Amino acid sequence: MLLNLLLIMKHSFIDKYSHLQSPIHRVDPRIKSITLTLFILFIIFTPPTHFVSFSFYALLIFILILFSQVPVGSIFKRSLVIIPFVLMIAIFIPFLKKGEIAGGYSFGTFQLTVTYDGLTVFWNVFIKSYLSILCLILLSTTTKFSHLLKALESLKFPQIITMIISFMYRYIFVLVDELMRMKRAKDSRTVGGSRLFHIKILANIVGMLFLRSYERGERVYTAMVSRGFDGEARTLGQFHLRKRDIGYSFIVIALLGLIRFGGG
């Protein structure tokens, strides 16, 4: 299953739609990063019982997606990735949180009770995680990855983190291709066999992939150092702050303030 998932992800660039010329795409990446980060902070610090505010947050994100001209279906599919992780973290909270009981379930002698406080915490984790990931997807799909790194660097983001993100994005596809070749070689040499046999082969593939990744990393590091790489993200163009960028930021932040303090 893991191998199949990685094969599906092959060359699915996160900035696939960054070439579009929508009003959101043309916003300065620095302003876009700051505005969407503030958006996430507004979401995080909104009390979970302000259901109307979360509805308007979702509406505002949807409007920004429409303005970005990025296919809504593409963003929705990417946002589904966060749901399994949220469920793994929060699914047991309604059963473990103490408080007023909302319902109960019995499995023979084993009983589980759901509390209102637990449901509130679950809602809080789920809705904030989902809306936040939508903001991040909107940022990544409307900004070229090199420009996004340059914007983070301009905003004094820790250089080591921007470098890690850069290398991860550049070489994840190389690793996926390497994994595909190893899987193809494994399939062509193994027919039948028990489940334990295939699990052992998978473990060997993972170990070999780690060794090859380490060796490739050493070669890439040596090549980059020999060419004078100093850790700075470079792009052909420079960022220029315009009035419409300030206007975009002002409108979005004003709407966020109105939702947070006027629509709760």
N, C-alpha and C positions, 0 to 999 in steps of 0.2 A: 504493500500500500504506500509506504514512504517513497519507494522508487518511482511508482506511478505518479505520485503527487509532484515529485521533482521534475519528471518528464513533462507534465502539463505546464509547469512554470517556465519551461525553456524559453529564454529570450523574451520574457514578458516585461519589457522595460517600464519602470514606474513613471517615466516622463514621456510616455508614448504619445500623448496629446499636447506636448509642450510647444509644438510648432504652430498651433492655431493662433489666430490673430483676434482674439476676443478682448473686450475691455478689461477682463480680469488678467489675461495673459500679459497685457501691456503695462500693468502696474509694476512699479519698481520692486524687485524681489525683496529688498530690505523692508520696504513699507508693508509688503504682503506678509512677510514673516512676522513682523511686529504685530500687525493687526490680527492675524489668525492666532498668534500666541495669546494676545489679550482676549480673543474670543474664547479660547480654551479656559483661560483663567476665570472669565465670567461664568462659564458653564460649571467649573469645579466649585466655585464659591456660592453658587445658588443653592438654597436649601432644597432638599429632595421633595418637600411638600408643595413647592411652587410649580404645580403641573402646567399652569398657563404659560409660565416663563419658558419651560422646556419646549412647549409646543411652538412658541414664537421663535426660539432658537433654531428648531428644526426647519421652520418656514424660512428663516433668513438664510440658512445654509442652502436650502433648496433653491432659493432665488439666486444666490451667488453661483450655484452650479449651472443654472439656466443661462446666466450671463456669460459663464465661461465657455459655453458651447461644447463642453465635454459630454459625451453620451451618459445619460443618467444611469443606464443599465451597467455601464462599465464601473462607475463609482460604487454602485450598490453591490456588485459582485465582489469588489475589493474590500468593501466594508464588512462583508460576511466573515472575513478571516478572523476578526476580533471576537466574534461571538463564542466560539468554542473555548477560548482562553478565559473570557469573562465567566462563562458557565462553570468552568472547572474551579474558579476561585470563589464564586458567589452562590453556587447552587445549594450549598448546605447551610448557608446563613439563616434562611427562614426557619430551619428546623433546630438550630442551635441557639439562636438569640432568645433571651428570656423576655417575657412580657405577656401582654394579654393574648390569649390563645384565639387564633382565627379559625382553626380547624384541626382535625386529627385524622391519622391514618393508622390502621392496624394490620400487621402481617403476622397472623398467628398470635404468638405471645409478645411479639415485638411491636411497639407503638411509637409513632412519630407525631409530633404536634408542630403546627405552624403558627408563628406569632405575628401580630401586626407590625411590631418593631422589626422583626426579621424581614418581612416583606418590604418594608420601607428601605432598609439597608440594601436589599437586593436590587430594588428599583434604582436607588441612588448610584450603585456601582454600574449597573447596566446602562442606564440612559446617559450618564456622564462619559463612560468609556466609548459608547457608540458615537455620540455627537462629537467627541474630541477626535476620534479616528476619522470622521468625515472631514473635519477641518484639515487634518494632516494630509489626507488624500487629495483634497482640493488644492492644497499648497503644492504638493509634489507633482500633480498632473498638469498644473498650469505654469510650472517653472522648469526650465531646463536644469538638469541636475548640476551641471558645472556652474550655472548662475546661482543656484541655491547654495552651493558650497561657498561661492564667493561672497554671497550675502551674509552667511553665517560668520565668515571670517571678518567681514567689515563690521559686524556687530560684536566683535571681540569674543566670539564663541571659542571655547578651548580648542587650540589647533590640533591636539592629539585626537580629539573626537572627530573633527572634520576629516582628518586623514584616514581614520578607521572607516568612516562612512564611505569615503571616496573609494578606498581599496575594496571594501565589501561590494559596492555597486559594480565596480569594474570587473571583478574576478569571480563573482558568484556564477556568472554564465559560463566561465571557463571551467569551474568545478562541476557544474551540471553536465557540460559536455563530456568531461572526463568520466563522470559517473555513468553516463549513457554508454560510453565505450566499454567500460568495465562490465556493465550489466549485459551488454550485447555479447561480450566474450563469454560471460558466465552462462548465458542461455544457450549459446552454440556448443558448449562443452558438457552440459549437464542435462540429462533426460531422466525424468522420474525422481526417485529418491524420497526419503521421509522428510517430514517437516523439520525435524531436528537437523538433518543434513543441510537443508537450505538455510536455516538460521545460522549455522556455522559458516557457511559461505558468505552470507550477508555480513557477519561480524568481520570476516577477513577483508571484505570489500571496504567496509568502513575504516578499518585500520590502514589498509593500503592507500585509501583516499587521503587520510590524514598525513601519511608520510609524503605522498606526492605533493600535497598542498604546502607542506612545510618546505620541501625542497624548492618548489616553484617560488614561494615567498622569498627564500634566500636569493634566488637568481634575480628576481624582480628588484629586490632591495639593492643588490650590487649594481645592477644596470642603471638604476635611477640615481644612485650616489655618484656613479662615474660620469653621469651627464649633468651634474650640478643641481640636482633637486634639493630644495631647501624647505619643503613643506608648504609653500605658499600656493594657493589655488589661483591659476592664471586663466583669464579669458581674453578673447580678441577685443571685446568692447568694454567700456567703462559705464558704470551706473550714473545716471543723471536724474536727480530729483526734480519732478515737475509739479505744477499746481494741481493737475488732475490726480496725482498720487496722494497729495495731501488731502484733496477733496474726498477721495475714496476712503482713506483712513478715517477722516472726520465723520463721514456719513455712517460707516459701519460701527464705529465706537459710540456715536450718538444713539444709534438704534439699539445697541447692546445696553447702554445705560437706561434707555427708555424701557426696554423689556425687563431689565433686572429690578429697577426701582419703581416702575410704573405699572408693570403687568403681573406682579406676583400675586 
